[in-house]
Amino acid sequence: AAGYAEAGTISAGPLVADIGKSPATVWASALDGHPLGESRRLLFGHLTEAQAEGRRFSDPSKNVLLSWGAPPHLMRAGRADIALALGRGRYCVHALASDGTRRFEVPCRAEGDVLRFTADVAAEPTRATCLYEIVRQPGLNVLLR
């Protein structure tokens, strides 16, 4: 499930993202070969504009490139309120580094069949956050007497 918009809401099957006024691409992909609603692990992405530092264009339309710039690459700050219809369950959302390691846990909540969280490029001041791992927690087998 994926989509791009200049502003507003992106709706793509089980994914709904309110990106506000920051152009963005969002997507959710199952990592285990199952449909999104049955997957135990998903990769979620929230990409805003990314450019090399010092990249220059002739005007705001960015039609003529004057300089490629150089690393580091900078990403425009942006937030997206995410709603993913994944079915009932307990979930954990982890912000990922570009190499896939987990950086920190992202607050989330399940409302019926929908997982909700906020993707925030500027969640950490030292580096951009654009990739997330969503993990469906195993159910609890509790015998009540």
C-alpha positions as CSV (number, residue, x, y, z in Angstrom):
1,A,0.0,0.0,0.0
2,A,1.6,3.3,-1.1
3,G,0.9,6.8,-2.2
4,Y,2.2,10.3,-2.8
5,A,0.6,13.7,-2.3
6,E,1.6,17.4,-2.1
7,A,-0.6,17.9,1.0
8,G,-3.6,16.5,2.8
9,T,-4.6,12.9,3.0
10,I,-3.2,9.8,1.2
11,S,-5.6,6.8,1.1
12,A,-4.2,3.5,-0.3
13,G,-6.2,0.4,0.7
14,P,-5.5,-0.3,4.3
15,L,-3.2,2.8,4.6
16,V,-4.5,6.3,5.4
17,A,-1.9,9.1,6.1
18,D,-2.6,12.7,6.9
19,I,0.6,14.4,5.7
20,G,-0.5,18.0,6.5
21,K,1.2,20.5,4.3
22,S,4.5,18.6,3.6
23,P,4.7,16.7,0.3
24,A,5.4,13.1,1.1
25,T,5.4,9.5,-0.1
26,V,4.2,6.9,2.4
27,W,4.1,3.1,2.0
28,A,3.7,-0.1,4.0
29,S,5.1,-3.5,2.8
30,A,4.9,-6.9,4.4
31,L,8.3,-8.4,5.2
32,D,7.1,-12.0,5.6
33,G,5.2,-12.6,2.3
34,H,1.7,-12.3,3.9
35,P,-0.9,-9.8,3.1
36,L,-0.6,-6.6,5.2
37,G,-3.5,-7.6,7.5
38,E,-1.9,-11.0,8.3
39,S,1.7,-9.9,8.4
40,R,3.8,-10.2,11.6
41,R,6.4,-7.7,10.4
42,L,6.0,-4.7,8.1
43,L,8.3,-2.0,6.8
44,F,6.7,1.5,6.7
45,G,8.3,4.5,5.0
46,H,7.6,8.2,5.2
47,L,9.7,10.2,2.7
48,T,9.7,13.9,2.3
49,E,12.0,15.8,0.0
50,A,15.7,14.8,0.3
51,Q,18.6,16.7,-1.2
52,A,22.4,16.8,-0.9
53,E,23.6,19.7,1.2
54,G,24.5,22.6,-1.1
55,R,22.4,21.4,-4.0
56,R,21.3,24.5,-6.0
57,F,18.6,25.1,-8.6
58,S,18.1,28.1,-10.9
59,D,14.7,28.9,-9.4
60,P,12.0,27.5,-7.0
61,S,10.5,25.3,-9.7
62,K,13.7,23.2,-9.5
63,N,13.7,22.6,-13.2
64,V,17.4,23.5,-13.8
65,L,20.1,22.0,-11.6
66,L,23.0,24.3,-11.0
67,S,25.0,22.2,-8.5
68,W,24.7,18.6,-7.3
69,G,25.8,19.5,-3.8
70,A,27.5,16.9,-1.6
71,P,26.8,14.7,1.4
72,P,25.3,14.8,3.9
73,H,21.9,14.4,2.5
74,L,19.2,16.5,4.2
75,M,15.5,15.6,4.5
76,R,12.7,18.1,4.8
77,A,10.9,18.0,8.2
78,G,7.4,16.6,8.0
79,R,4.9,14.7,10.1
80,A,2.2,12.2,9.0
81,D,-0.6,10.8,11.2
82,I,-0.8,7.1,10.1
83,A,-3.8,4.8,10.3
84,L,-3.2,1.2,9.1
85,A,-6.1,-1.3,9.0
86,L,-4.2,-4.4,10.0
87,G,-6.7,-6.3,12.0
88,R,-7.0,-6.6,15.8
89,G,-3.8,-7.2,17.7
90,R,-1.1,-5.7,19.7
91,Y,1.6,-3.9,17.8
92,C,5.0,-2.3,18.4
93,V,6.5,0.4,16.0
94,H,10.2,0.9,15.9
95,A,12.0,3.8,14.1
96,L,14.8,2.4,12.0
97,A,18.3,3.6,11.0
98,S,19.1,3.3,7.3
99,D,20.9,0.0,7.9
100,G,17.7,-1.5,9.5
101,T,18.7,-1.4,13.1
102,R,16.1,-0.3,15.6
103,R,16.7,3.2,17.0
104,F,13.7,3.9,19.3
105,E,10.1,2.8,19.9
106,V,7.4,5.0,18.5
107,P,4.2,5.5,20.5
108,C,1.3,3.7,18.9
109,R,-2.2,2.6,19.7
110,A,-4.7,0.1,18.3
111,E,-8.2,1.3,17.8
112,G,-10.3,-1.7,16.9
113,D,-8.7,-3.0,13.6
114,V,-6.6,0.1,13.0
115,L,-3.1,0.8,14.2
116,R,-2.3,4.5,14.7
117,F,1.0,6.3,15.1
118,T,2.8,9.5,14.0
119,A,5.7,9.3,11.6
120,D,8.0,12.3,12.2
121,V,11.1,13.0,10.1
122,A,12.4,15.3,12.8
123,A,11.7,13.0,15.8
124,E,15.4,13.1,16.6
125,P,17.3,16.3,16.1
126,T,20.5,14.7,14.9
127,R,19.2,12.6,12.0
128,A,16.1,12.0,9.9
129,T,13.6,9.3,10.7
130,C,11.9,7.9,7.6
131,L,11.8,4.1,8.1
132,Y,9.8,2.1,10.6
133,E,9.3,-1.6,11.5
134,I,5.9,-2.6,12.6
135,V,5.7,-5.8,14.6
136,R,2.5,-7.6,15.5
137,Q,3.0,-9.0,19.0
138,P,2.0,-12.6,19.6
139,G,-1.3,-13.1,21.4
140,L,-1.5,-14.0,25.0
141,N,-2.7,-17.4,26.0
142,V,-4.2,-16.8,29.4
143,L,-6.3,-19.3,31.3
144,L,-8.8,-17.5,33.6
145,R,-10.3,-19.5,36.4
